[in-house]
Amino acid sequence: MFYTVAKKLNFTRAANDLFISQPAGTRHIQEIESHFKVQLFERQGSRIKLTAAGKQLQQYAGEVLVRYRQLEFDMGPSY
């Protein structure tokens, strides 16, 4: 959820893309923020933007997704 929100900068569109409710997606982001004790997004009414911590997490999440895709390819049916 975080990575999709970070890419779209919109909670509702991200939730729709992931087939979850917007409140569930927001709770997920709040849980991450609570766990790391940081704010990931600056909220300005209905607009959001990444904080410095959010940008750092976006980078790490992107790296994890790339590695996961590579793992899926490497461990695919021909393995």
C-alpha positions in Angstrom: 0.0 0.0 0.0 2.7 2.5 0.9 4.6 2.1 -2.4 1.4 2.6 -4.4 0.3 5.6 -2.4 3.9 7.0 -2.8 3.7 6.6 -6.5 0.2 7.9 -7.0 0.2 10.5 -4.1 -3.5 9.6 -3.6 -4.8 7.2 -0.9 -8.1 6.5 -2.7 -6.6 5.7 -6.1 -4.0 3.5 -4.4 -6.6 1.6 -2.5 -8.7 1.1 -5.6 -5.7 -0.2 -7.5 -5.0 -2.7 -4.7 -8.7 -3.7 -4.3 -8.9 -2.7 -0.7 -10.9 0.0 1.1 -9.4 3.5 1.5 -9.8 3.3 5.3 -7.9 0.0 5.4 -5.1 1.5 3.3 -4.9 4.5 5.5 -4.7 2.4 8.6 -1.8 0.4 7.0 0.1 3.7 6.4 -0.6 4.8 10.0 0.7 1.5 11.3 4.0 2.0 9.4 4.3 5.5 10.7 3.6 4.3 14.2 6.1 1.5 14.0 8.9 3.7 12.7 7.7 6.8 14.7 7.9 9.0 11.6 5.5 10.8 9.3 5.7 9.4 5.7 3.3 11.9 4.1 2.6 15.6 4.5 -1.1 16.0 4.3 -2.5 19.3 3.0 -6.2 18.8 2.8 -6.8 16.3 0.1 -3.3 16.6 -1.3 -0.3 14.7 0.0 3.4 14.6 -0.6 6.2 12.5 0.7 8.3 13.6 3.7 12.0 12.9 3.7 11.3 9.7 5.6 8.7 8.8 3.0 11.1 9.3 0.2 13.7 7.1 1.9 11.1 4.3 2.5 9.9 4.6 -1.1 13.5 4.0 -2.3 13.8 0.9 0.0 10.4 -0.4 -1.0 11.3 -0.1 -4.7 14.5 -2.0 -4.1 12.6 -4.8 -2.3 10.0 -5.0 -5.1 12.8 -5.3 -7.8 14.5 -8.1 -5.8 11.2 -9.9 -5.3 10.4 -9.8 -9.0 13.9 -11.1 -9.7 13.3 -13.9 -7.1 10.0 -14.8 -8.8 11.8 -15.0 -12.2 14.7 -17.0 -10.9 12.6 -19.4 -9.0 10.0 -19.7 -11.7 8.6 -22.9 -13.3 11.9 -23.8 -15.0 13.8 -24.0 -11.7 
